[in-house]
Amino acid sequence: MNRRHERLTQPLVREDGELRPTTWDHALNRAAQGIRSAVDGHGPESFGMFSCSKATNEMNFFAQKFIRLAVGSNNIDSCNRT
């Protein structure tokens, strides 16, 4: 079954319980604010990341650098060992 017509073509944000289209800048800023809010409110160890074994080594390296340096957490895992 071809579901191309169901694919998202732009980012969505939830406002007042409804999803609405927005710009990439606005969506990424909202995501960054959410991460910062969690870290500020509960500490860096309250945030974690899961990285995929199907991603490239470079992407997995970037993920662990991001979580450790930008967020300040060592909570990163992946399914590489399974």
HTML snippet that shows the backbone in 3Dmol.js (N, CA, C, O; Angstrom):
<script src="https://3Dmol.org/build/3Dmol-min.js"></script>
<div id="view" style="width:600px;height:400px;position:relative"></div>
<script>
const pdb = `
ATOM      1  N   MET A   1       0.837  -1.179   0.000  1.00  0.00           N
ATOM      2  CA  MET A   1       0.000   0.000   0.000  1.00  0.00           C
ATOM      3  C   MET A   1       0.883   1.244   0.000  1.00  0.00           C
ATOM      4  O   MET A   1       1.812   1.350   0.801  1.00  0.00           O
ATOM      5  N   ASN A   2       0.602   2.157  -0.873  1.00  0.00           N
ATOM      6  CA  ASN A   2       1.373   3.394  -0.976  1.00  0.00           C
ATOM      7  C   ASN A   2       0.765   4.446  -0.061  1.00  0.00           C
ATOM      8  O   ASN A   2      -0.394   4.830  -0.222  1.00  0.00           O
ATOM      9  N   ARG A   3       1.553   4.904   0.896  1.00  0.00           N
ATOM     10  CA  ARG A   3       1.037   5.880   1.866  1.00  0.00           C
ATOM     11  C   ARG A   3       1.776   7.208   1.789  1.00  0.00           C
ATOM     12  O   ARG A   3       1.844   7.939   2.778  1.00  0.00           O
ATOM     13  N   ARG A   4       2.322   7.522   0.635  1.00  0.00           N
ATOM     14  CA  ARG A   4       3.044   8.781   0.495  1.00  0.00           C
ATOM     15  C   ARG A   4       2.201   9.981   0.865  1.00  0.00           C
ATOM     16  O   ARG A   4       2.712  10.937   1.449  1.00  0.00           O
ATOM     17  N   HIS A   5       0.935   9.951   0.541  1.00  0.00           N
ATOM     18  CA  HIS A   5       0.056  11.093   0.819  1.00  0.00           C
ATOM     19  C   HIS A   5      -0.151  11.314   2.316  1.00  0.00           C
ATOM     20  O   HIS A   5      -0.597  12.385   2.727  1.00  0.00           O
ATOM     21  N   GLU A   6       0.171  10.299   3.140  1.00  0.00           N
ATOM     22  CA  GLU A   6       0.004  10.411   4.585  1.00  0.00           C
ATOM     23  C   GLU A   6       1.250  10.945   5.283  1.00  0.00           C
ATOM     24  O   GLU A   6       1.213  11.222   6.482  1.00  0.00           O
ATOM     25  N   ARG A   7       2.341  11.092   4.558  1.00  0.00           N
ATOM     26  CA  ARG A   7       3.595  11.530   5.164  1.00  0.00           C
ATOM     27  C   ARG A   7       3.533  13.000   5.539  1.00  0.00           C
ATOM     28  O   ARG A   7       2.892  13.803   4.861  1.00  0.00           O
ATOM     29  N   LEU A   8       4.209  13.338   6.628  1.00  0.00           N
ATOM     30  CA  LEU A   8       4.309  14.735   7.027  1.00  0.00           C
ATOM     31  C   LEU A   8       5.250  15.464   6.086  1.00  0.00           C
ATOM     32  O   LEU A   8       6.284  14.925   5.692  1.00  0.00           O
ATOM     33  N   THR A   9       4.899  16.667   5.731  1.00  0.00           N
ATOM     34  CA  THR A   9       5.746  17.459   4.849  1.00  0.00           C
ATOM     35  C   THR A   9       6.278  18.705   5.542  1.00  0.00           C
ATOM     36  O   THR A   9       7.085  19.437   4.971  1.00  0.00           O
ATOM     37  N   GLN A  10       5.834  18.948   6.759  1.00  0.00           N
ATOM     38  CA  GLN A  10       6.322  20.085   7.541  1.00  0.00           C
ATOM     39  C   GLN A  10       6.155  19.749   9.017  1.00  0.00           C
ATOM     40  O   GLN A  10       5.363  18.876   9.373  1.00  0.00           O
ATOM     41  N   PRO A  11       6.897  20.438   9.869  1.00  0.00           N
ATOM     42  CA  PRO A  11       6.782  20.145  11.295  1.00  0.00           C
ATOM     43  C   PRO A  11       5.438  20.589  11.862  1.00  0.00           C
ATOM     44  O   PRO A  11       4.800  21.510  11.354  1.00  0.00           O
ATOM     45  N   LEU A  12       5.027  19.904  12.934  1.00  0.00           N
ATOM     46  CA  LEU A  12       3.792  20.235  13.632  1.00  0.00           C
ATOM     47  C   LEU A  12       4.112  20.512  15.094  1.00  0.00           C
ATOM     48  O   LEU A  12       5.010  19.892  15.664  1.00  0.00           O
ATOM     49  N   VAL A  13       3.382  21.442  15.704  1.00  0.00           N
ATOM     50  CA  VAL A  13       3.480  21.691  17.142  1.00  0.00           C
ATOM     51  C   VAL A  13       2.094  21.592  17.738  1.00  0.00           C
ATOM     52  O   VAL A  13       1.094  21.883  17.082  1.00  0.00           O
ATOM     53  N   ARG A  14       2.051  21.174  19.004  1.00  0.00           N
ATOM     54  CA  ARG A  14       0.773  21.051  19.684  1.00  0.00           C
ATOM     55  C   ARG A  14       0.514  22.322  20.476  1.00  0.00           C
ATOM     56  O   ARG A  14       1.323  22.715  21.316  1.00  0.00           O
ATOM     57  N   GLU A  15      -0.602  22.954  20.209  1.00  0.00           N
ATOM     58  CA  GLU A  15      -1.039  24.142  20.932  1.00  0.00           C
ATOM     59  C   GLU A  15      -2.513  23.990  21.262  1.00  0.00           C
ATOM     60  O   GLU A  15      -3.332  23.740  20.379  1.00  0.00           O
ATOM     61  N   ASP A  16      -2.843  24.140  22.520  1.00  0.00           N
ATOM     62  CA  ASP A  16      -4.217  23.970  22.999  1.00  0.00           C
ATOM     63  C   ASP A  16      -4.782  22.605  22.618  1.00  0.00           C
ATOM     64  O   ASP A  16      -5.963  22.478  22.293  1.00  0.00           O
ATOM     65  N   GLY A  17      -3.921  21.586  22.664  1.00  0.00           N
ATOM     66  CA  GLY A  17      -4.362  20.231  22.385  1.00  0.00           C
ATOM     67  C   GLY A  17      -4.471  19.872  20.919  1.00  0.00           C
ATOM     68  O   GLY A  17      -4.823  18.741  20.585  1.00  0.00           O
ATOM     69  N   GLU A  18      -4.180  20.801  20.052  1.00  0.00           N
ATOM     70  CA  GLU A  18      -4.293  20.566  18.608  1.00  0.00           C
ATOM     71  C   GLU A  18      -2.928  20.689  17.939  1.00  0.00           C
ATOM     72  O   GLU A  18      -2.117  21.535  18.314  1.00  0.00           O
ATOM     73  N   LEU A  19      -2.683  19.840  16.946  1.00  0.00           N
ATOM     74  CA  LEU A  19      -1.470  19.964  16.156  1.00  0.00           C
ATOM     75  C   LEU A  19      -1.683  20.984  15.056  1.00  0.00           C
ATOM     76  O   LEU A  19      -2.713  20.988  14.382  1.00  0.00           O
ATOM     77  N   ARG A  20      -0.692  21.853  14.884  1.00  0.00           N
ATOM     78  CA  ARG A  20      -0.783  22.835  13.804  1.00  0.00           C
ATOM     79  C   ARG A  20       0.562  22.942  13.101  1.00  0.00           C
ATOM     80  O   ARG A  20       1.604  22.775  13.735  1.00  0.00           O
ATOM     81  N   PRO A  21       0.556  23.217  11.805  1.00  0.00           N
ATOM     82  CA  PRO A  21       1.804  23.354  11.050  1.00  0.00           C
ATOM     83  C   PRO A  21       2.600  24.566  11.534  1.00  0.00           C
ATOM     84  O   PRO A  21       2.032  25.566  11.974  1.00  0.00           O
ATOM     85  N   THR A  22       3.919  24.457  11.445  1.00  0.00           N
ATOM     86  CA  THR A  22       4.789  25.552  11.843  1.00  0.00           C
ATOM     87  C   THR A  22       6.070  25.498  11.026  1.00  0.00           C
ATOM     88  O   THR A  22       6.231  24.623  10.175  1.00  0.00           O
ATOM     89  N   THR A  23       6.971  26.421  11.278  1.00  0.00           N
ATOM     90  CA  THR A  23       8.261  26.435  10.577  1.00  0.00           C
ATOM     91  C   THR A  23       9.247  25.522  11.292  1.00  0.00           C
ATOM     92  O   THR A  23       9.047  25.159  12.451  1.00  0.00           O
ATOM     93  N   TRP A  24      10.303  25.158  10.595  1.00  0.00           N
ATOM     94  CA  TRP A  24      11.338  24.336  11.217  1.00  0.00           C
ATOM     95  C   TRP A  24      12.001  25.088  12.366  1.00  0.00           C
ATOM     96  O   TRP A  24      12.273  24.501  13.414  1.00  0.00           O
ATOM     97  N   ASP A  25      12.261  26.369  12.183  1.00  0.00           N
ATOM     98  CA  ASP A  25      12.885  27.157  13.256  1.00  0.00           C
ATOM     99  C   ASP A  25      12.033  27.133  14.520  1.00  0.00           C
ATOM    100  O   ASP A  25      12.551  26.927  15.618  1.00  0.00           O
ATOM    101  N   HIS A  26      10.732  27.343  14.368  1.00  0.00           N
ATOM    102  CA  HIS A  26       9.843  27.352  15.527  1.00  0.00           C
ATOM    103  C   HIS A  26       9.787  25.974  16.186  1.00  0.00           C
ATOM    104  O   HIS A  26       9.835  25.878  17.412  1.00  0.00           O
ATOM    105  N   ALA A  27       9.689  24.914  15.395  1.00  0.00           N
ATOM    106  CA  ALA A  27       9.610  23.558  15.944  1.00  0.00           C
ATOM    107  C   ALA A  27      10.899  23.185  16.676  1.00  0.00           C
ATOM    108  O   ALA A  27      10.842  22.614  17.765  1.00  0.00           O
ATOM    109  N   LEU A  28      12.044  23.494  16.103  1.00  0.00           N
ATOM    110  CA  LEU A  28      13.316  23.179  16.754  1.00  0.00           C
ATOM    111  C   LEU A  28      13.514  24.008  18.014  1.00  0.00           C
ATOM    112  O   LEU A  28      14.050  23.505  19.002  1.00  0.00           O
ATOM    113  N   ASN A  29      13.094  25.261  17.999  1.00  0.00           N
ATOM    114  CA  ASN A  29      13.176  26.091  19.202  1.00  0.00           C
ATOM    115  C   ASN A  29      12.285  25.535  20.307  1.00  0.00           C
ATOM    116  O   ASN A  29      12.681  25.526  21.473  1.00  0.00           O
ATOM    117  N   ARG A  30      11.092  25.073  19.958  1.00  0.00           N
ATOM    118  CA  ARG A  30      10.202  24.467  20.963  1.00  0.00           C
ATOM    119  C   ARG A  30      10.826  23.209  21.551  1.00  0.00           C
ATOM    120  O   ARG A  30      10.749  22.986  22.759  1.00  0.00           O
ATOM    121  N   ALA A  31      11.441  22.385  20.710  1.00  0.00           N
ATOM    122  CA  ALA A  31      12.094  21.169  21.199  1.00  0.00           C
ATOM    123  C   ALA A  31      13.252  21.529  22.131  1.00  0.00           C
ATOM    124  O   ALA A  31      13.401  20.929  23.196  1.00  0.00           O
ATOM    125  N   ALA A  32      14.058  22.492  21.741  1.00  0.00           N
ATOM    126  CA  ALA A  32      15.185  22.919  22.580  1.00  0.00           C
ATOM    127  C   ALA A  32      14.691  23.488  23.905  1.00  0.00           C
ATOM    128  O   ALA A  32      15.290  23.225  24.948  1.00  0.00           O
ATOM    129  N   GLN A  33      13.617  24.256  23.881  1.00  0.00           N
ATOM    130  CA  GLN A  33      13.051  24.808  25.113  1.00  0.00           C
ATOM    131  C   GLN A  33      12.542  23.689  26.026  1.00  0.00           C
ATOM    132  O   GLN A  33      12.688  23.774  27.245  1.00  0.00           O
ATOM    133  N   GLY A  34      11.953  22.654  25.452  1.00  0.00           N
ATOM    134  CA  GLY A  34      11.470  21.533  26.240  1.00  0.00           C
ATOM    135  C   GLY A  34      12.610  20.789  26.921  1.00  0.00           C
ATOM    136  O   GLY A  34      12.504  20.426  28.093  1.00  0.00           O
ATOM    137  N   ILE A  35      13.698  20.561  26.192  1.00  0.00           N
ATOM    138  CA  ILE A  35      14.867  19.916  26.780  1.00  0.00           C
ATOM    139  C   ILE A  35      15.434  20.790  27.895  1.00  0.00           C
ATOM    140  O   ILE A  35      15.707  20.304  28.993  1.00  0.00           O
ATOM    141  N   ARG A  36      15.609  22.076  27.612  1.00  0.00           N
ATOM    142  CA  ARG A  36      16.166  22.993  28.604  1.00  0.00           C
ATOM    143  C   ARG A  36      15.281  23.072  29.843  1.00  0.00           C
ATOM    144  O   ARG A  36      15.790  23.121  30.962  1.00  0.00           O
ATOM    145  N   SER A  37      13.978  23.087  29.660  1.00  0.00           N
ATOM    146  CA  SER A  37      13.053  23.146  30.786  1.00  0.00           C
ATOM    147  C   SER A  37      13.178  21.907  31.669  1.00  0.00           C
ATOM    148  O   SER A  37      13.185  22.020  32.895  1.00  0.00           O
ATOM    149  N   ALA A  38      13.277  20.732  31.061  1.00  0.00           N
ATOM    150  CA  ALA A  38      13.426  19.491  31.829  1.00  0.00           C
ATOM    151  C   ALA A  38      14.743  19.484  32.591  1.00  0.00           C
ATOM    152  O   ALA A  38      14.784  19.111  33.763  1.00  0.00           O
ATOM    153  N   VAL A  39      15.814  19.894  31.931  1.00  0.00           N
ATOM    154  CA  VAL A  39      17.127  19.904  32.573  1.00  0.00           C
ATOM    155  C   VAL A  39      17.178  20.939  33.695  1.00  0.00           C
ATOM    156  O   VAL A  39      17.701  20.660  34.774  1.00  0.00           O
ATOM    157  N   ASP A  40      16.640  22.126  33.447  1.00  0.00           N
ATOM    158  CA  ASP A  40      16.633  23.175  34.473  1.00  0.00           C
ATOM    159  C   ASP A  40      15.764  22.797  35.663  1.00  0.00           C
ATOM    160  O   ASP A  40      16.119  23.084  36.806  1.00  0.00           O
ATOM    161  N   GLY A  41      14.645  22.163  35.408  1.00  0.00           N
ATOM    162  CA  GLY A  41      13.713  21.835  36.472  1.00  0.00           C
ATOM    163  C   GLY A  41      14.067  20.593  37.266  1.00  0.00           C
ATOM    164  O   GLY A  41      13.741  20.492  38.449  1.00  0.00           O
ATOM    165  N   HIS A  42      14.745  19.632  36.609  1.00  0.00           N
ATOM    166  CA  HIS A  42      14.972  18.341  37.263  1.00  0.00           C
ATOM    167  C   HIS A  42      16.420  17.865  37.216  1.00  0.00           C
ATOM    168  O   HIS A  42      16.732  16.785  37.717  1.00  0.00           O
ATOM    169  N   GLY A  43      17.301  18.656  36.624  1.00  0.00           N
ATOM    170  CA  GLY A  43      18.709  18.275  36.533  1.00  0.00           C
ATOM    171  C   GLY A  43      19.010  17.518  35.261  1.00  0.00           C
ATOM    172  O   GLY A  43      18.115  16.926  34.658  1.00  0.00           O
ATOM    173  N   PRO A  44      20.280  17.535  34.843  1.00  0.00           N
ATOM    174  CA  PRO A  44      20.651  16.890  33.576  1.00  0.00           C
ATOM    175  C   PRO A  44      20.432  15.383  33.562  1.00  0.00           C
ATOM    176  O   PRO A  44      20.193  14.808  32.499  1.00  0.00           O
ATOM    177  N   GLU A  45      20.508  14.732  34.718  1.00  0.00           N
ATOM    178  CA  GLU A  45      20.318  13.284  34.745  1.00  0.00           C
ATOM    179  C   GLU A  45      18.855  12.881  34.550  1.00  0.00           C
ATOM    180  O   GLU A  45      18.550  11.694  34.444  1.00  0.00           O
ATOM    181  N   SER A  46      17.949  13.866  34.503  1.00  0.00           N
ATOM    182  CA  SER A  46      16.544  13.565  34.230  1.00  0.00           C
ATOM    183  C   SER A  46      16.294  13.357  32.738  1.00  0.00           C
ATOM    184  O   SER A  46      15.204  12.949  32.338  1.00  0.00           O
ATOM    185  N   PHE A  47      17.295  13.636  31.926  1.00  0.00           N
ATOM    186  CA  PHE A  47      17.151  13.552  30.479  1.00  0.00           C
ATOM    187  C   PHE A  47      17.987  12.387  29.969  1.00  0.00           C
ATOM    188  O   PHE A  47      19.103  12.163  30.436  1.00  0.00           O
ATOM    189  N   GLY A  48      17.450  11.659  29.024  1.00  0.00           N
ATOM    190  CA  GLY A  48      18.176  10.548  28.433  1.00  0.00           C
ATOM    191  C   GLY A  48      17.927  10.476  26.938  1.00  0.00           C
ATOM    192  O   GLY A  48      17.024  11.127  26.411  1.00  0.00           O
ATOM    193  N   MET A  49      18.736   9.680  26.265  1.00  0.00           N
ATOM    194  CA  MET A  49      18.616   9.538  24.816  1.00  0.00           C
ATOM    195  C   MET A  49      18.842   8.077  24.458  1.00  0.00           C
ATOM    196  O   MET A  49      19.669   7.393  25.062  1.00  0.00           O
ATOM    197  N   PHE A  50      18.105   7.622  23.483  1.00  0.00           N
ATOM    198  CA  PHE A  50      18.281   6.285  22.938  1.00  0.00           C
ATOM    199  C   PHE A  50      18.706   6.431  21.495  1.00  0.00           C
ATOM    200  O   PHE A  50      18.037   7.110  20.717  1.00  0.00           O
ATOM    201  N   SER A  51      19.804   5.808  21.129  1.00  0.00           N
ATOM    202  CA  SER A  51      20.335   5.889  19.775  1.00  0.00           C
ATOM    203  C   SER A  51      20.159   4.541  19.087  1.00  0.00           C
ATOM    204  O   SER A  51      20.201   3.498  19.740  1.00  0.00           O
ATOM    205  N   CYS A  52      19.968   4.558  17.811  1.00  0.00           N
ATOM    206  CA  CYS A  52      19.648   3.344  17.060  1.00  0.00           C
ATOM    207  C   CYS A  52      20.905   2.677  16.493  1.00  0.00           C
ATOM    208  O   CYS A  52      21.807   3.349  15.993  1.00  0.00           O
ATOM    209  N   SER A  53      20.947   1.366  16.580  1.00  0.00           N
ATOM    210  CA  SER A  53      22.086   0.629  16.036  1.00  0.00           C
ATOM    211  C   SER A  53      22.123   0.680  14.508  1.00  0.00           C
ATOM    212  O   SER A  53      23.158   0.390  13.909  1.00  0.00           O
ATOM    213  N   LYS A  54      21.029   1.037  13.882  1.00  0.00           N
ATOM    214  CA  LYS A  54      20.995   1.135  12.425  1.00  0.00           C
ATOM    215  C   LYS A  54      21.512   2.475  11.925  1.00  0.00           C
ATOM    216  O   LYS A  54      21.719   2.659  10.725  1.00  0.00           O
ATOM    217  N   ALA A  55      21.721   3.414  12.848  1.00  0.00           N
ATOM    218  CA  ALA A  55      22.289   4.703  12.464  1.00  0.00           C
ATOM    219  C   ALA A  55      23.782   4.532  12.192  1.00  0.00           C
ATOM    220  O   ALA A  55      24.382   3.528  12.575  1.00  0.00           O
ATOM    221  N   THR A  56      24.362   5.508  11.537  1.00  0.00           N
ATOM    222  CA  THR A  56      25.791   5.449  11.262  1.00  0.00           C
ATOM    223  C   THR A  56      26.588   5.635  12.550  1.00  0.00           C
ATOM    224  O   THR A  56      26.069   6.145  13.543  1.00  0.00           O
ATOM    225  N   ASN A  57      27.842   5.221  12.523  1.00  0.00           N
ATOM    226  CA  ASN A  57      28.721   5.458  13.672  1.00  0.00           C
ATOM    227  C   ASN A  57      28.822   6.938  13.975  1.00  0.00           C
ATOM    228  O   ASN A  57      28.874   7.337  15.138  1.00  0.00           O
ATOM    229  N   GLU A  58      28.849   7.757  12.928  1.00  0.00           N
ATOM    230  CA  GLU A  58      28.956   9.198  13.115  1.00  0.00           C
ATOM    231  C   GLU A  58      27.723   9.763  13.820  1.00  0.00           C
ATOM    232  O   GLU A  58      27.845  10.634  14.681  1.00  0.00           O
ATOM    233  N   MET A  59      26.544   9.272  13.460  1.00  0.00           N
ATOM    234  CA  MET A  59      25.321   9.751  14.099  1.00  0.00           C
ATOM    235  C   MET A  59      25.257   9.306  15.559  1.00  0.00           C
ATOM    236  O   MET A  59      24.842  10.077  16.424  1.00  0.00           O
ATOM    237  N   ASN A  60      25.663   8.077  15.836  1.00  0.00           N
ATOM    238  CA  ASN A  60      25.705   7.609  17.215  1.00  0.00           C
ATOM    239  C   ASN A  60      26.737   8.387  18.029  1.00  0.00           C
ATOM    240  O   ASN A  60      26.499   8.687  19.199  1.00  0.00           O
ATOM    241  N   PHE A  61      27.877   8.715  17.427  1.00  0.00           N
ATOM    242  CA  PHE A  61      28.893   9.526  18.097  1.00  0.00           C
ATOM    243  C   PHE A  61      28.337  10.909  18.412  1.00  0.00           C
ATOM    244  O   PHE A  61      28.522  11.423  19.515  1.00  0.00           O
ATOM    245  N   PHE A  62      27.654  11.509  17.436  1.00  0.00           N
ATOM    246  CA  PHE A  62      27.042  12.823  17.654  1.00  0.00           C
ATOM    247  C   PHE A  62      26.012  12.771  18.783  1.00  0.00           C
ATOM    248  O   PHE A  62      25.946  13.685  19.605  1.00  0.00           O
ATOM    249  N   ALA A  63      25.215  11.715  18.825  1.00  0.00           N
ATOM    250  CA  ALA A  63      24.189  11.591  19.863  1.00  0.00           C
ATOM    251  C   ALA A  63      24.821  11.546  21.245  1.00  0.00           C
ATOM    252  O   ALA A  63      24.348  12.220  22.160  1.00  0.00           O
ATOM    253  N   GLN A  64      25.890  10.755  21.413  1.00  0.00           N
ATOM    254  CA  GLN A  64      26.505  10.679  22.733  1.00  0.00           C
ATOM    255  C   GLN A  64      27.213  11.977  23.081  1.00  0.00           C
ATOM    256  O   GLN A  64      27.228  12.363  24.250  1.00  0.00           O
ATOM    257  N   LYS A  65      27.801  12.666  22.108  1.00  0.00           N
ATOM    258  CA  LYS A  65      28.420  13.963  22.392  1.00  0.00           C
ATOM    259  C   LYS A  65      27.364  14.986  22.791  1.00  0.00           C
ATOM    260  O   LYS A  65      27.577  15.768  23.718  1.00  0.00           O
ATOM    261  N   PHE A  66      26.230  14.986  22.099  1.00  0.00           N
ATOM    262  CA  PHE A  66      25.154  15.931  22.415  1.00  0.00           C
ATOM    263  C   PHE A  66      24.654  15.720  23.835  1.00  0.00           C
ATOM    264  O   PHE A  66      24.567  16.674  24.607  1.00  0.00           O
ATOM    265  N   ILE A  67      24.327  14.487  24.189  1.00  0.00           N
ATOM    266  CA  ILE A  67      23.747  14.228  25.506  1.00  0.00           C
ATOM    267  C   ILE A  67      24.758  14.532  26.611  1.00  0.00           C
ATOM    268  O   ILE A  67      24.382  15.027  27.674  1.00  0.00           O
ATOM    269  N   ARG A  68      26.025  14.243  26.371  1.00  0.00           N
ATOM    270  CA  ARG A  68      27.038  14.465  27.407  1.00  0.00           C
ATOM    271  C   ARG A  68      27.473  15.915  27.510  1.00  0.00           C
ATOM    272  O   ARG A  68      27.626  16.429  28.619  1.00  0.00           O
ATOM    273  N   LEU A  69      27.675  16.587  26.391  1.00  0.00           N
ATOM    274  CA  LEU A  69      28.192  17.956  26.426  1.00  0.00           C
ATOM    275  C   LEU A  69      27.097  19.011  26.488  1.00  0.00           C
ATOM    276  O   LEU A  69      27.167  19.924  27.311  1.00  0.00           O
ATOM    277  N   ALA A  70      26.097  18.903  25.640  1.00  0.00           N
ATOM    278  CA  ALA A  70      25.050  19.933  25.593  1.00  0.00           C
ATOM    279  C   ALA A  70      24.075  19.806  26.751  1.00  0.00           C
ATOM    280  O   ALA A  70      23.622  20.814  27.294  1.00  0.00           O
ATOM    281  N   VAL A  71      23.748  18.573  27.135  1.00  0.00           N
ATOM    282  CA  VAL A  71      22.762  18.351  28.189  1.00  0.00           C
ATOM    283  C   VAL A  71      23.441  18.135  29.541  1.00  0.00           C
ATOM    284  O   VAL A  71      22.931  18.581  30.569  1.00  0.00           O
ATOM    285  N   GLY A  72      24.590  17.452  29.546  1.00  0.00           N
ATOM    286  CA  GLY A  72      25.287  17.179  30.797  1.00  0.00           C
ATOM    287  C   GLY A  72      24.877  15.874  31.445  1.00  0.00           C
ATOM    288  O   GLY A  72      25.004  15.715  32.659  1.00  0.00           O
ATOM    289  N   SER A  73      24.388  14.940  30.648  1.00  0.00           N
ATOM    290  CA  SER A  73      23.910  13.654  31.158  1.00  0.00           C
ATOM    291  C   SER A  73      24.712  12.517  30.529  1.00  0.00           C
ATOM    292  O   SER A  73      25.183  12.633  29.398  1.00  0.00           O
ATOM    293  N   ASN A  74      24.863  11.436  31.256  1.00  0.00           N
ATOM    294  CA  ASN A  74      25.467  10.223  30.702  1.00  0.00           C
ATOM    295  C   ASN A  74      24.400   9.196  30.342  1.00  0.00           C
ATOM    296  O   ASN A  74      24.725   8.048  30.039  1.00  0.00           O
ATOM    297  N   ASN A  75      23.142   9.591  30.371  1.00  0.00           N
ATOM    298  CA  ASN A  75      22.037   8.665  30.103  1.00  0.00           C
ATOM    299  C   ASN A  75      21.834   8.492  28.602  1.00  0.00           C
ATOM    300  O   ASN A  75      20.939   9.096  28.011  1.00  0.00           O
ATOM    301  N   ILE A  76      22.664   7.669  28.002  1.00  0.00           N
ATOM    302  CA  ILE A  76      22.498   7.343  26.591  1.00  0.00           C
ATOM    303  C   ILE A  76      22.659   5.845  26.435  1.00  0.00           C
ATOM    304  O   ILE A  76      23.528   5.231  27.053  1.00  0.00           O
ATOM    305  N   ASP A  77      21.817   5.268  25.605  1.00  0.00           N
ATOM    306  CA  ASP A  77      21.860   3.824  25.378  1.00  0.00           C
ATOM    307  C   ASP A  77      21.473   3.561  23.935  1.00  0.00           C
ATOM    308  O   ASP A  77      20.966   4.439  23.236  1.00  0.00           O
ATOM    309  N   SER A  78      21.719   2.348  23.510  1.00  0.00           N
ATOM    310  CA  SER A  78      21.312   1.935  22.166  1.00  0.00           C
ATOM    311  C   SER A  78      21.091   0.435  22.171  1.00  0.00           C
ATOM    312  O   SER A  78      21.359  -0.237  23.167  1.00  0.00           O
ATOM    313  N   CYS A  79      20.610  -0.082  21.072  1.00  0.00           N
ATOM    314  CA  CYS A  79      20.365  -1.516  20.966  1.00  0.00           C
ATOM    315  C   CYS A  79      21.527  -2.207  20.258  1.00  0.00           C
ATOM    316  O   CYS A  79      21.347  -3.291  19.704  1.00  0.00           O
ATOM    317  N   ASN A  80      22.705  -1.607  20.264  1.00  0.00           N
ATOM    318  CA  ASN A  80      23.870  -2.192  19.584  1.00  0.00           C
ATOM    319  C   ASN A  80      24.265  -3.538  20.128  1.00  0.00           C
ATOM    320  O   ASN A  80      24.780  -4.372  19.384  1.00  0.00           O
ATOM    321  N   ARG A  81      24.043  -3.777  21.398  1.00  0.00           N
ATOM    322  CA  ARG A  81      24.529  -4.999  22.034  1.00  0.00           C
ATOM    323  C   ARG A  81      23.567  -6.179  21.889  1.00  0.00           C
ATOM    324  O   ARG A  81      23.892  -7.281  22.332  1.00  0.00           O
ATOM    325  N   THR A  82      22.407  -5.987  21.289  1.00  0.00           N
ATOM    326  CA  THR A  82      21.448  -7.087  21.200  1.00  0.00           C
ATOM    327  C   THR A  82      21.645  -7.901  19.947  1.00  0.00           C
ATOM    328  O   THR A  82      20.918  -8.868  19.719  1.00  0.00           O
TER     329      THR A  82
END
`;
const viewer = $3Dmol.createViewer("view");
viewer.addModel(pdb, "pdb");
viewer.setStyle({}, {cartoon: {color: "spectrum"}});
viewer.zoomTo();
viewer.render();
</script>
